[in-house]
Amino acid sequence: MAKKKTKTKVSELEKLNQDLLDLRLKHASMALKETHKISETKKDIARLKTKINMKVEAND
């Protein structure tokens, strides 16, 4: 069960990384109006990585 949750978190992490890349590209081309979304996405990535690392440490 824990592995399944970790897999979903990893897939969500991949999605957030792709979203961050898209936001950065839009920002570079001056097409991004809501620049705060970049920092929000980075914080979401950090939160998710923390949760994943806590799960890994708990299983060891």
DAFENRA-V920314 format. One record per backbone hydrogen bond with DSSP energy under -0.5 kcal/mol. CO is the residue of the C=O (numbers start at 0). NH is the residue of the N-H. Records with the same first field share a line. If there is no record, write none. Layout:
CO->NH / NH
//
This chain:
0->4
1->5
2->6
3->7
4->8
5->9
6->10
7->11
8->12
9->13
10->14
11->15
12->16
13->17
14->18
15->19
16->20
17->21
18->22
19->23
20->24
21->25
22->26
23->27
24->28
25->30 / 31
26->29
30->32
32->34
33->36
34->37 / 38
35->39
36->40
37->41
38->42
39->43
40->44
41->45
42->46
43->47
44->48
45->49
46->50
47->51
48->52
49->53
50->54
51->55
52->56
53->57
54->58
55->59
//
